[in-house]
Every structure is written in structure tokens, then in C-alpha cells.
Amino acid sequence: MSSSPSATLVVPGFEGDFSPGEAFSLEAGGVLASPTLHYAMYGEPNAAGDNVIFVAHALSGSARVADWWPRLFSEGGLLQAGGHCVIGINIPGSCYGSTGPASVDPLSGRPYGPNFPLVTIGDIVRMQALLLKKLNIHRLKVVMGASIGGMQALELAVRFPELVERVVSIGAAPLDAMGLGLNHLQRRMIQLDPAWRGGHYAPDQQPRKRLALARALAVCTYKSADLFEHRFARKPDRSGDDPWSSLHERGLGLTGGRFDVAGYLDYQGEQFVARFDANAYLALTRTMDTFDPARGYPSAEAAFSRIEAEVMLVGISSDWLFPAREVAALAAGMVKAGVRCQHRELVSSHGHDAFLAEPDELARLIRPFLL
């Protein structure tokens, strides 16, 4: 996923690590002996403690919110005006500072690798709540996020109703069978790379080829068919490949030259492997798969009835990873449970990535809710 650039990169005023100082038991079984959360803060909480906004990141994001969602902070952005304290927290399982598969397990003295346990969205928000308590933040003015970030926002509102005043969740709902299937295929691609070595690869020898392929498939789920047709259609790759040339004399008769869309997907995969870890990708897609805010409650209505916050759910018209109809159904279920929930739809051809690609239109939808 990518976002429009910002003229000036906003840097956090503070960046550091937090550990609860004791073993953390996980919902699916297993324990993280001494987990760490990496977090970043832009601005400071005011004396009343009513200016804190938590922005939860998507799958490949980090605690440094302004790095991956710069439009929030730029001129005219939702958080451009002063007075806010914005906090970002890297989720466990990631490779950007918080405990993940590449971290050393204190019990074995070796990297977790494939022994890294399943961390649910519920586990994540329980750790986040511990960090917020340590920071003396007892009330969040807004929790907002998209994709797996939106999942965190919703889960926080269910698990810790007294902590959250308003929720903005964008392009997020429990994954349907298609989404689960696509995530499964991405994990299998990585696991079938000989360089994966059962998850025990060296940091500089990760399964680059299959991670790149998995990311290329993921990019297809982040975009829409209309966007691809508009951008690429049936044009040959801009690097000069000719899809209509046989190339059999060069041993390429079964593959040939690329169309433009293929060149784009290959490029996206190659760029991704330079900044992300394969085992982290496996861990976080499992975290995404298992999100279900009603799990552990008698019903979805029982879970949603715990929410005290005002909620805005934003679906994306061309999103086929988290279809807009499912976000709308989630909103209807919340309203039925008595939640003060609004539903909006971001009309865009950019697919799931619209929350990054259409920041001004997103801001137009959200701004009245935040005022």
C-alpha cells in the first residue's frame, strides 16, 4: 500500500519501547515471555488528557504514522491543526520494533521463527491498553485505522469501552471466505520457497522470491479491476517486453514477455521484500484471518452492546478484500445493538487501497464526525 507524498516529513516527538515486564498469555494458547511494543508519539497529552488520537496501522505499516499516512499531517489533513497528541503503536508480529518472529525468544535464546505463536487482535489491544495505562492515557479522543488497523479500533471499543470516545474504522470487517483463501495462498507461496527453510532462515537470506510473489498477489486484492484496466489495459510492459513475441529460441516460449500489469506487480513485489520480513507476513495475515469481534460472546449483538463510543464505519465501493456490503452489514449490526454508529461509503476505483490513495475524499467523509 502506498500514500501520496508529503512535502515535509513529520517526525515523532518521541519514539520508544514498552514492555509489560512480565509474561503475556495469549488467547489462542502460548505465552510471550517478555513482549515489547514499539510506539511513536506526535505531540503531547494535554493537562485534561482529552487530545489523544490513536492511529492503528495496516498490515505493513509501523508506529511512525506520518511515514505511511503523511496526508493526515500535511496542509488540510485531518490532523494538520495543532493541539493533538497522536500515537502509533507497532503491532506484535510485525518487523518494525515490536516483538515478532525475528525477535529472540528469552526462553530459548534463539529467534522465534516458526515458533512465534498466534497473536490475535484481542491480544494486540490488551497489550496496547497496558501501554496506554503506563502513559497515563485513560481516554482516547479518537481511535482510527484502516484494514487491520480498523480491526484494532473496533476491538478496542468492544474490549475497553471506557477507554474510547470515538472510533473510525475504514475498510475493515471479519474476512470472508475469499479473503481467507487469498491469505492462505500468500502464506503457501512463502512456505514453498526453499529459502524459507521451515521458517528458520537467516535475516539476510529470507525467501525473497516467494515473498515478492505473495505481495504481488496481495496488491491485486488491494486494487480494483476498473483501476487496473484504466492504468494497464492490455498494454505491453513499459520496460520494452513484447507479450506477442514467442521468445522460444531464448527458452522463454512458455513465459514470454510481460504485459504492463505484470511488470507493475513484479515491481511491487521486489520493492516489498527490501522492507518486510517473510515470517512477519505469515504472522500478521494469520492475525487478520482470525479477527472476529463477536468471538467469545454469546452473539455479535452482545459484543457490540458493550461499545460506548460513537462509531463511524467507512466502506470502500470498489474494495473486494473487505467488500463494502460487509462493512455496511457490520454497521447495521452495531445499530441493532444500540451503538451510535454511522456508516459512510468512500466511492473510489482504487479498491482497498483507497484509504491511502484518496486521502482528501476520505477526510471529507470523516472530518464532520471528528468535530
Disulfide bonds with the S-S distance in Angstrom:
none
